[in-house]
Amino acid sequence: MSIVKINVLTVPAEQREVLEKRFASRAGAVESSDGFEWFELLRPVDGTDNYLVYTRWRDEASFEAWMEGPMKQAHQGGGEQPPADRPKPAASASTVWSFEVVQQTGPKNPEA
């Protein structure tokens, strides 16, 4: 079965809009990666500063290939932009949680 990676981003209230706009501007950046299955950006609603970035992958190798390729280039500006010119991160902290999917289900198809 698939693996899930959840990046827990601590985002101060004044940076929330910045974070969401940055993710919106990168729409399509991960979808064509081999082994990619799903993405969701989850906004906190219960008094926490933690956004969750949920991604699901076919296997660990697919995730690692994305981390070492497209994701690394995106976060390093492809080597073209000097580090001093990059925008300040919107998150003040980041932790990645890793899971294996052991069971899954979806909605049942209603009978016509």
DSSP file with accessible surface (Angstrom, degrees, kcal/mol):
  #  RESIDUE AA STRUCTURE BP1 BP2  ACC     N-H-->O    O-->H-N    N-H-->O    O-->H-N    TCO  KAPPA ALPHA  PHI   PSI    X-CA   Y-CA   Z-CA
    1    1 A M              0   0  150      0, 0.0   101,-0.1     0, 0.0   102,-0.0   0.000 360.0 360.0 360.0 176.3    0.0    0.0    0.0
    2    2 A S        -     0   0   13     98,-0.1    99,-2.7    57,-0.1     2,-0.3  -0.047 360.0-129.1 -71.2 170.3    0.9    3.7   -0.2
    3    3 A I  E     -AB  57 100A  16     54,-2.6    54,-2.9    97,-0.2     2,-0.4  -0.895  15.0-147.1-119.1 154.4    2.8    5.8    2.2
    4    4 A V  E     -AB  56  99A  10     95,-2.8    95,-2.5    -2,-0.3     2,-0.5  -0.970   7.2-166.3-122.4 136.4    1.8    9.2    3.7
    5    5 A K  E     -AB  55  98A  15     50,-2.7    50,-2.5    -2,-0.4     2,-0.5  -0.992   4.2-169.5-120.2 127.3    4.0   12.1    4.6
    6    6 A I  E     -AB  54  97A  24     91,-2.7    91,-3.3    -2,-0.5     2,-0.7  -0.975   7.3-158.0-119.8 116.2    2.5   14.9    6.7
    7    7 A N  E     -AB  53  96A  47     46,-2.4    46,-2.3    -2,-0.5     2,-0.7  -0.861   9.2-152.4 -93.9 116.4    4.6   18.1    7.0
    8    8 A V  E     -AB  52  95A  11     87,-3.7    87,-1.8    -2,-0.7     2,-0.5  -0.837  14.8-168.9 -93.0 111.9    3.6   19.9   10.2
    9    9 A L  E     -AB  51  94A  15     42,-2.7    42,-2.9    -2,-0.7     2,-0.7  -0.915  16.3-146.7-107.7 122.6    4.3   23.6    9.6
   10   10 A T  E     -AB  50  93A  42     83,-2.2    82,-3.1    -2,-0.5    83,-0.9  -0.804  26.6-179.7 -85.9 116.0    4.1   26.1   12.5
   11   11 A V        -     0   0    0     38,-3.2    80,-0.2    -2,-0.7     5,-0.1  -0.961  23.9-132.2-126.2 113.9    2.8   29.3   10.8
   12   12 A P    >>  -     0   0   32      0, 0.0     3,-2.4     0, 0.0     4,-0.6  -0.270  31.6-108.6 -59.6 151.6    2.3   32.5   12.8
   13   13 A A  G >4 S+     0   0   68      1,-0.3     3,-1.1     2,-0.2     4,-0.4   0.854 118.4  56.8 -52.1 -39.2   -1.1   34.2   12.1
   14   14 A E  G 34 S+     0   0  145      1,-0.2    -1,-0.3     2,-0.1     4,-0.2   0.640 108.9  47.5 -72.2  -9.6    0.5   37.1   10.2
   15   15 A Q  G <> S+     0   0   36     -3,-2.4     4,-2.6     2,-0.1    -1,-0.2   0.455  83.2  93.6-107.7  -2.7    2.1   34.6    7.8
   16   16 A R  H <X S+     0   0   64     -3,-1.1     4,-2.5    -4,-0.6     5,-0.2   0.926  87.2  46.8 -58.6 -48.1   -0.9   32.4    7.0
   17   17 A E  H  > S+     0   0  125     -4,-0.4     4,-2.5     1,-0.2    -1,-0.2   0.911 111.9  52.2 -62.9 -39.0   -1.9   34.3    3.9
   18   18 A V  H  > S+     0   0   47     -4,-0.2     4,-2.3     2,-0.2    -2,-0.2   0.945 110.6  47.8 -60.5 -48.3    1.7   34.2    2.6
   19   19 A L  H  X S+     0   0   11     -4,-2.6     4,-2.3     1,-0.2     5,-0.2   0.943 112.6  47.9 -59.2 -48.6    1.9   30.5    3.1
   20   20 A E  H  X S+     0   0   52     -4,-2.5     4,-2.4     1,-0.2    -1,-0.2   0.895 111.6  50.2 -63.9 -38.9   -1.4   29.8    1.4
   21   21 A K  H  X S+     0   0  129     -4,-2.5     4,-2.3    -5,-0.2    -1,-0.2   0.895 109.2  52.2 -66.1 -38.4   -0.5   32.1   -1.6
   22   22 A R  H  X S+     0   0   74     -4,-2.3     4,-0.9    -5,-0.2    -2,-0.2   0.924 111.2  46.2 -64.7 -42.3    2.9   30.3   -2.0
   23   23 A F  H >< S+     0   0   35     -4,-2.3     3,-0.7     1,-0.2    -2,-0.2   0.920 111.9  51.8 -65.0 -41.2    1.2   26.9   -2.1
   24   24 A A  H >< S+     0   0   70     -4,-2.4     3,-1.4     1,-0.2    -2,-0.2   0.893 106.9  53.3 -62.2 -37.8   -1.4   28.2   -4.6
   25   25 A S  H 3< S+     0   0   98     -4,-2.3    -1,-0.2     1,-0.3    -2,-0.2   0.717 107.1  52.7 -72.5 -17.5    1.3   29.6   -6.8
   26   26 A R  T X< S+     0   0   92     -4,-0.9     3,-2.7    -3,-0.7     4,-0.3   0.300  76.6 142.6 -98.2   9.6    3.0   26.1   -6.9
   27   27 A A  T <  S+     0   0   80     -3,-1.4    -3,-0.1     1,-0.3    -4,-0.0  -0.237  70.9  23.4 -52.1 131.2   -0.2   24.3   -7.9
   28   28 A G  T 3> S+     0   0   41      0, 0.0     4,-0.6     0, 0.0    -1,-0.3   0.290  90.5 111.1  94.2  -8.4    0.8   21.6  -10.3
   29   29 A A  T <4 S+     0   0   56     -3,-2.7    -2,-0.1     1,-0.2    45,-0.1   0.811  88.3  25.7 -71.2 -29.3    4.3   21.3   -9.1
   30   30 A V  T >4 S+     0   0   15     -4,-0.3     3,-2.3     1,-0.1    -1,-0.2   0.709 100.2  84.5-105.1 -22.8    4.0   17.9   -7.5
   31   31 A E  T 34 S+     0   0   99      1,-0.3    -2,-0.1     6,-0.0    -1,-0.1   0.748  90.7  49.4 -59.0 -28.5    1.1   16.3   -9.5
   32   32 A S  T 3< S+     0   0  108     -4,-0.6    -1,-0.3     2,-0.1     2,-0.2   0.456  83.0 118.1 -92.6   2.6    3.3   15.1  -12.3
   33   33 A S  S X  S-     0   0   20     -3,-2.3     3,-2.0     1,-0.1     2,-0.1  -0.471  76.7-103.7 -71.1 136.3    5.9   13.4  -10.0
   34   34 A D  T 3  S+     0   0  121      1,-0.3    32,-0.2    -2,-0.2    -1,-0.1  -0.363 106.0  14.9 -59.8 128.8    6.2    9.7  -10.5
   35   35 A G  T 3  S+     0   0    8      1,-0.3    23,-2.8    22,-0.1    -1,-0.3   0.326  88.4 139.8  88.8  -6.4    4.5    7.8   -7.6
   36   36 A F  E <   +C   57   0A  39     -3,-2.0    -1,-0.3    21,-0.2    21,-0.2  -0.501  17.4 165.4 -70.7 136.1    2.5   10.9   -6.4
   37   37 A E  E     -     0   0A  65     19,-2.8     2,-0.3     1,-0.4    20,-0.2   0.687  54.2  -1.8-121.4 -34.1   -1.1   10.0   -5.4
   38   38 A W  E     -C   56   0A 128     18,-1.5    18,-2.1     2,-0.0    -1,-0.4  -0.992  46.3-167.5-163.1 150.8   -2.6   12.9   -3.4
   39   39 A F  E     +C   55   0A  73     -2,-0.3     2,-0.3    16,-0.2    16,-0.2  -0.997   9.7 169.7-141.0 141.4   -2.0   16.4   -1.8
   40   40 A E  E     -C   54   0A  82     14,-2.2    14,-3.1    -2,-0.3     2,-0.6  -0.967  21.4-151.9-147.7 137.2   -4.0   18.5    0.7
   41   41 A L  E     -C   53   0A  48     -2,-0.3     2,-0.6    12,-0.2    12,-0.2  -0.957  21.4-157.4-104.1 118.7   -3.0   21.7    2.5
   42   42 A L  E     -C   52   0A  72     10,-3.3    10,-1.9    -2,-0.6    -2,-0.0  -0.884   2.1-150.7-106.6 120.0   -5.0   21.7    5.8
   43   43 A R        -     0   0  148     -2,-0.6     8,-0.1     8,-0.2     2,-0.1  -0.699  24.3-114.7 -87.0 135.8   -5.6   25.1    7.5
   44   44 A P        +     0   0   13      0, 0.0     3,-0.1     0, 0.0     7,-0.1  -0.397  36.1 169.9 -70.5 144.6   -5.9   25.0   11.3
   45   45 A V        +     0   0  120     -2,-0.1     2,-0.2     1,-0.1     4,-0.0   0.444  61.1  70.2-129.0  -8.4   -9.3   26.0   12.8
   46   46 A D  S    S-     0   0  147      2,-0.0     3,-0.1     1,-0.0    -1,-0.1  -0.339 117.8 -76.7-115.1  50.9   -9.0   25.1   16.5
   47   47 A G  S    S+     0   0   88      1,-0.2     2,-0.3    -2,-0.2    -1,-0.0   0.747  94.2 117.1  73.0  23.1   -6.6   27.6   18.1
   48   48 A T        -     0   0   55      2,-0.1    -1,-0.2     1,-0.0    -2,-0.0  -0.841  60.3-143.3-117.9 160.5   -3.3   26.1   16.8
   49   49 A D        +     0   0   74     -2,-0.3   -38,-3.2    -3,-0.1     2,-0.7   0.219  65.9 115.1-100.6  11.4   -0.7   27.6   14.4
   50   50 A N  E     -A   10   0A  59    -40,-0.2     2,-0.3    -7,-0.1   -40,-0.2  -0.760  44.5-169.2 -95.8 113.5    0.0   24.2   12.8
   51   51 A Y  E     -A    9   0A   0    -42,-2.9   -42,-2.7    -2,-0.7     2,-0.5  -0.701  15.9-141.8 -84.9 148.7   -0.8   23.7    9.1
   52   52 A L  E     -AC   8  42A  50    -10,-1.9   -10,-3.3    -2,-0.3     2,-0.7  -0.965   7.9-160.7-115.0 128.6   -0.7   20.1    7.8
   53   53 A V  E     -AC   7  41A  13    -46,-2.3   -46,-2.4    -2,-0.5     2,-0.5  -0.930  17.2-164.4-107.3 106.2    0.7   19.4    4.3
   54   54 A Y  E     +AC   6  40A  48    -14,-3.1   -14,-2.2    -2,-0.7     2,-0.4  -0.820  14.2 169.1 -98.3 123.4   -0.6   15.9    3.5
   55   55 A T  E     -AC   5  39A  13    -50,-2.5   -50,-2.7    -2,-0.5     2,-0.4  -0.993  16.8-157.8-130.9 144.7    0.9   14.0    0.6
   56   56 A R  E     -AC   4  38A  59    -18,-2.1   -19,-2.8    -2,-0.4   -18,-1.5  -0.973  13.7-172.5-121.4 138.1    0.4   10.3   -0.3
   57   57 A W  E     -AC   3  36A   0    -54,-2.9   -54,-2.6    -2,-0.4   -21,-0.2  -0.912  35.5-121.4-130.9 153.1    2.9    8.4   -2.4
   58   58 A R  S    S-     0   0  106    -23,-2.8     2,-0.3    -2,-0.3    -1,-0.1   0.895  92.5 -22.0 -57.7 -42.2    3.1    5.0   -4.1
   59   59 A D     >  -     0   0   60    -24,-0.2     4,-1.6   -57,-0.1     3,-0.3  -0.966  70.0 -92.0-161.7 170.9    6.2    4.1   -2.1
   60   60 A E  H  > S+     0   0   76     -2,-0.3     4,-2.9     1,-0.2     5,-0.2   0.874 119.7  59.4 -60.8 -38.0    9.1    5.6   -0.1
   61   61 A A  H  > S+     0   0   69      1,-0.2     4,-2.4     2,-0.2    -1,-0.2   0.895 103.9  51.1 -61.4 -38.6   11.3    5.6   -3.2
   62   62 A S  H  > S+     0   0    7     -3,-0.3     4,-2.0     2,-0.2    -1,-0.2   0.926 111.8  46.8 -64.4 -43.8    8.9    7.9   -5.1
   63   63 A F  H  X S+     0   0   16     -4,-1.6     4,-2.7     1,-0.2    -2,-0.2   0.938 112.5  49.4 -63.3 -46.0    8.8   10.3   -2.2
   64   64 A E  H  X S+     0   0   84     -4,-2.9     4,-2.3     1,-0.2    -2,-0.2   0.896 108.8  52.9 -62.0 -40.1   12.6   10.3   -1.9
   65   65 A A  H  X S+     0   0   66     -4,-2.4     4,-1.1    -5,-0.2    -1,-0.2   0.909 111.3  46.5 -62.8 -40.5   13.0   10.9   -5.6
   66   66 A W  H  <>S+     0   0   38     -4,-2.0     5,-2.2     1,-0.2     6,-0.6   0.922 111.4  52.1 -66.4 -42.3   10.7   13.9   -5.4
   67   67 A M  I  <>S+     0   0   56     -4,-2.7     5,-0.5     1,-0.2    -2,-0.2   0.891 114.6  41.9 -60.4 -40.1   12.5   15.2   -2.4
   68   68 A E  I  <5S+     0   0  120     -4,-2.3    -1,-0.2    -5,-0.2    -2,-0.2   0.613 127.5  27.8 -84.8 -12.8   15.9   15.0   -4.1
   69   69 A G  I  X5S+     0   0   22     -4,-1.1     4,-2.4    -3,-0.4     5,-0.2   0.548 127.3  10.4-111.7-100.6   14.7   16.4   -7.4
   70   70 A P  I  >5S+     0   0   62      0, 0.0     4,-2.4     0, 0.0     5,-0.2   0.862 128.0  49.0 -57.4 -41.8   11.7   18.8   -7.9
   71   71 A M  I  ><S+     0   0   34     -5,-2.2     4,-2.3     2,-0.2     5,-0.2   0.943 112.0  48.4 -66.9 -43.2   11.2   19.7   -4.3
   72   72 A K  H  ><S+     0   0   82     -6,-0.6     4,-1.4    -5,-0.5     6,-0.3   0.928 112.6  48.7 -63.0 -43.3   14.8   20.4   -3.7
   73   73 A Q  H  <>S+     0   0  125     -4,-2.4     5,-2.7     1,-0.2     4,-0.4   0.915 110.7  51.2 -61.9 -42.9   15.1   22.6   -6.8
   74   74 A A  H ><5S+     0   0   62     -4,-2.4     3,-0.6     1,-0.2    -1,-0.2   0.902 113.1  44.4 -63.4 -40.1   11.9   24.5   -5.8
   75   75 A H  H 3<5S+     0   0   93     -4,-2.3    -1,-0.2     1,-0.2    -2,-0.2   0.686 117.4  44.7 -80.7 -16.7   13.2   25.3   -2.3
   76   76 A Q  T ><5S-     0   0   99     -4,-1.4     3,-1.4    -5,-0.2     5,-0.4   0.282 112.7-114.2-106.5   7.9   16.7   26.2   -3.5
   77   77 A G  G X>5 -     0   0   22     -3,-0.6     3,-1.7    -4,-0.4     4,-0.5   0.753  60.9 -74.2  68.4  22.1   15.4   28.3   -6.4
   78   78 A G  G 34<S-     0   0   43     -5,-2.7    -1,-0.3    -6,-0.3    -5,-0.1   0.679  80.3 -73.5  66.4  14.6   16.9   25.9   -8.9
   79   79 A G  G <4 S+     0   0   69     -3,-1.4    -1,-0.3    -6,-0.3    -2,-0.1   0.469 121.4  98.0  79.7  -0.4   20.4   27.3   -8.1
   80   80 A E  T <4  +     0   0  176     -3,-1.7    -2,-0.1     1,-0.1    -3,-0.1   0.747  69.1  65.0 -91.7 -26.1   19.6   30.5  -10.0
   81   81 A Q  S  < S-     0   0   88     -4,-0.5    -2,-0.2    -5,-0.4     5,-0.1  -0.862  85.4-121.2-105.8 126.5   18.6   32.7   -7.1
   82   82 A P    >>  -     0   0   70      0, 0.0     3,-1.9     0, 0.0     4,-0.6  -0.339  26.6-117.0 -61.6 144.0   21.1   33.7   -4.4
   83   83 A P  G >4 S+     0   0   96      0, 0.0     3,-1.2     0, 0.0    -6,-0.0   0.847 112.9  60.2 -53.4 -35.1   20.0   32.6   -0.9
   84   84 A A  G 34 S+     0   0   96      1,-0.3    -3,-0.0     0, 0.0     0, 0.0   0.771 103.3  52.5 -66.4 -22.4   19.8   36.2    0.3
   85   85 A D  G <4 S+     0   0  106     -3,-1.9    -1,-0.3     2,-0.1     3,-0.1   0.538  85.4 103.7 -90.7  -9.7   17.2   37.0   -2.4
   86   86 A R  S << S-     0   0   92     -3,-1.2   -10,-0.0    -4,-0.6     0, 0.0  -0.486  81.9-101.7 -72.6 145.4   14.8   34.2   -1.5
   87   87 A P        -     0   0   87      0, 0.0    -1,-0.1     0, 0.0     3,-0.1  -0.308  42.9 -96.8 -63.4 151.2   11.7   35.2    0.4
   88   88 A K        -     0   0  153      1,-0.1    -3,-0.0    -3,-0.1     3,-0.0  -0.394  48.8 -97.6 -63.8 139.9   11.7   34.5    4.2
   89   89 A P        -     0   0   91      0, 0.0    -1,-0.1     0, 0.0   -70,-0.1  -0.319  22.2-144.2 -59.1 141.9   10.0   31.2    5.0
   90   90 A A  S    S+     0   0    6    -72,-0.1     2,-0.3    -3,-0.1   -71,-0.1   0.792  82.6  70.9 -76.4 -28.4    6.3   31.6    6.1
   91   91 A A        -     0   0   24    -80,-0.2   -80,-0.2     1,-0.1     3,-0.1  -0.671  64.1-158.9 -91.6 143.9    6.7   28.8    8.7
   92   92 A S  S    S+     0   0   85    -82,-3.1     2,-0.3    -2,-0.3   -81,-0.1   0.592  79.9  12.4 -94.1 -12.3    8.7   29.1   11.8
   93   93 A A  E     -B   10   0A  48    -83,-0.9   -83,-2.2     2,-0.0     2,-0.3  -0.982  62.8-162.9-158.3 157.9    9.1   25.4   12.3
   94   94 A S  E     +B    9   0A  68     -2,-0.3     2,-0.4   -85,-0.2   -85,-0.2  -0.985   7.2 177.1-150.1 135.3    8.6   22.2   10.3
   95   95 A T  E     -B    8   0A  80    -87,-1.8   -87,-3.7    -2,-0.3     2,-0.5  -0.997  19.0-143.9-136.1 138.0    8.3   18.5   11.3
   96   96 A V  E     -B    7   0A  74     -2,-0.4     2,-0.4   -89,-0.2   -89,-0.2  -0.908  10.1-162.9-107.0 127.2    7.6   15.6    8.9
   97   97 A W  E     -B    6   0A 120    -91,-3.3   -91,-2.7    -2,-0.5     2,-0.4  -0.879   9.0-155.6-102.2 140.9    5.5   12.6   10.1
   98   98 A S  E     +B    5   0A  69     -2,-0.4     2,-0.3   -93,-0.2   -93,-0.2  -0.946  15.8 171.4-121.9 138.5    5.6    9.4    8.1
   99   99 A F  E     -B    4   0A 108    -95,-2.5   -95,-2.8    -2,-0.4     2,-0.4  -0.976  27.4-136.3-141.0 152.1    3.0    6.7    7.9
  100  100 A E  E     -B    3   0A 154     -2,-0.3     2,-0.6   -97,-0.2   -97,-0.2  -0.906  30.0-123.2-102.4 137.0    2.2    3.5    5.9
  101  101 A V        +     0   0   24    -99,-2.7     3,-0.1    -2,-0.4    -2,-0.0  -0.723  37.1 167.8 -79.5 120.2   -1.3    3.1    4.8
  102  102 A V        +     0   0  116     -2,-0.6     2,-0.3     1,-0.4    -1,-0.2   0.638  67.3  13.8-107.5 -20.5   -2.6   -0.2    6.2
  103  103 A Q        +     0   0  169      2,-0.0    -1,-0.4  -102,-0.0     2,-0.3  -0.983  65.2 171.3-149.5 147.4   -6.3    0.2    5.5
  104  104 A Q        +     0   0  118     -2,-0.3     2,-0.3    -3,-0.1    -3,-0.0  -0.985   2.3 174.9-152.6 157.4   -8.3    2.6    3.4
  105  105 A T        -     0   0  143     -2,-0.3     3,-0.0     3,-0.0    -2,-0.0  -0.961   9.3-159.5-153.4 166.0  -11.8    3.0    2.2
  106  106 A G        -     0   0   47     -2,-0.3    -2,-0.0     1,-0.1     0, 0.0  -0.821  43.9 -60.6-138.4 178.9  -13.9    5.5    0.2
  107  107 A P        -     0   0  128      0, 0.0     2,-0.2     0, 0.0    -1,-0.1  -0.304  54.4-114.1 -65.7 146.8  -17.6    6.2   -0.1
  108  108 A K        -     0   0  196      1,-0.1    -3,-0.0    -3,-0.0     0, 0.0  -0.575  32.4-108.4 -76.4 145.4  -19.9    3.5   -1.4
  109  109 A N        -     0   0  151     -2,-0.2     2,-0.1     1,-0.1    -1,-0.1  -0.638  35.5-123.3 -73.7 124.0  -21.5    4.1   -4.8
  110  110 A P        -     0   0  122      0, 0.0     2,-0.3     0, 0.0    -1,-0.1  -0.436  25.4-115.6 -67.3 142.5  -25.2    4.8   -4.3
  111  111 A E              0   0  190     -2,-0.1     0, 0.0     1,-0.1     0, 0.0  -0.621 360.0 360.0 -79.7 137.8  -27.4    2.4   -6.2
  112  112 A A              0   0  152     -2,-0.3    -1,-0.1     0, 0.0     0, 0.0  -0.310 360.0 360.0 -77.8 360.0  -29.6    4.1   -8.9
